[in-house]
Amino acid sequence: MILVPLIVAQIIMANVFFGNHWQRVHASMARSLSGEITTMLNLWDSENIKAVSTMAHDTGINVSVNEHLNRPRENDNKSREVGQLAQDLKAKVKTPVNIYIDRGNRLLYIDVSRDDEILTFATSLRRVYSTSTEVFIIWLIGSVLIVGILITPFIIMHTRSIHKIARAANKFGRGLDEPDFKPMGSREIREASRALILMKERLNRYNRTRTDMLNAVSHDLKAPLSRMRLAVETESSDKDVLLRDIDRMAEMVNGYLTFARGEIPEIEQEISLPPMLTRIARDAVGKKKLETDFPSPAANFYARPTALASAFQNIIENAARHAKKKVLITEHDDIESVEITIDDDGHGIPKDLRADALRPFIRLDAARGKDTGGTGLGLSIAQTAIENHGGQLLLEDSPLGGLRVRVILPI
C-alpha cells in the first residue's frame, strides 16, 4: 500500500525528467558543441588556422589532423550519449562524421573527413552528456530503499495486529475466547479491535439472553398452567382466578415477543429529546410529582425516534413505578453527546445487583418491591436500544435517595 504508490510516483517522475529536462538539456549541449565544431570546420576550409587554434583553446577542444587513425570498426553515432550530436553534425557537415567515446577516460573523439585527411576534435564527454541523470536515478532508487527500510517495522507491526484481529475473529466465530487479544497498532486498528471486542460481548449477551428467555418462559408459564390444569381436572375452577392467570400469561408472552423481535428497523430522523421525554413522563408518572430540567434550546441530533421513545418509556415507567413521590428528568448537552438522567426517590437498587437489573428476565423484587409485577425486560430493552445508537445506559445512586438512570447518547 505504501511502496507500490511510491515506486509508481518515482517512475512517473523519472519519465517526466527524461522526457523533458534530460532531452532539452542534452539537445542544447549537442547543438552548442556541433555549432562550435561547424564553425571551426568553416574556418579550416577558409585556411584560417590561427582562428581555429584560438577557438579550440577557448572552447576546450583539442584539434588534430591525421591521415589515418586506428579506430574501432563500429562508431558510437547512435549511442545514447552522442546520438543527438551525431544528428546535428550530419545536418551541418556534408562529409562523413564518426564519433567515438572513451568511457574510461570520459573523452569524446569526433572524426571529420576532409579530402585526404581526417580532422579529429577531442573534448570531454561532459560537453554533450550530463552525469546528473545517473545521480538522479540513484537518488530515486535510494529514496525508495530508505523509505522501505523506515516503514518496514511499522508495516510488520500493523500486519501483525491485523493477523491478531483475524485470528481472534476466527475464534470468536467458533464460539471460543481469545484471552490475550488486546487492541494494539495504529489508531484505526485499535478501533477495529475494540469494535471486535464489543461485538463479541454483544453476541455473548445475545446468546445469554436467548437462553435466559427460554428458561424464563419455562419457569414463568409453568406455574399458572399447572394451576389452570389442576382447576380444570378438579372442577374447582374460579373464573376470576383463571382470567387473572390468563392475563398474566398474555403479559409475559407479549413481553417475551417484544424482546425477541428486538428493534424494528426505521430511518434516522433529526430529533430533540425534551418534547419526547415530557410526553412520556406525563403519561407514566400519573399522580406523582414530575420535575424536568432541559436546556434551551436543546441539542438536535439524528436518531431512530420510535426506538428511543420505547427505551425512555421503559426507563421512565420503571422510575415512576418505584418512586414514592417524585421523578426528576434532566438533560445536559455538550459538543459530542447528550446526557439524560432520570431520578426517583424510591428504594433504589444495591450496587451489587445493578448488573443483574440490566439482564433480561431478572426481577429484583427484594430491592424494588414485590408488588410491582413486570417481566424484568424493561431496562434490558432500553439498554439494547441505547447501545444500538452508540450510547450507554448506567445505573447510579440518585441524590433523591432512589435510583438514577443515566443515558449518554452521541450527537
Secondary structure by P-SEA (a helix, b strand, c coil): ccaaaaaaaaaaaaaaaaacaaaaaaaaaaaaaaaaaaaaaaaaaacaaaaaaaaaaaacbbbbbbccccccccccccccccaaaaaaaaaccccbbbbbbcccccbbbbbbbcccbbbbbbbbccccccaaaaaaaaaaaaaaaaaaaaaaaaaaaaaaaaaaaaaaaaaaaaccccccccccccaaaaaaaaaaaaaaaaaaaaaaaaaaaaaaaaaaaaaaaaaaaaaaaaccccaaaaaaaaaaaaaaaaaaaaaaacccbbbbcccccaaaaaaaaaacccccbbbbbbccccccccccaaaaaaaaaaaaaaaaaacccbbbbbbbbcccbbbbbbbbcccccccccccccccccccccccccccccccccaaaaaaaaaaaacbbbbbbbbccccbbbbbbbcc
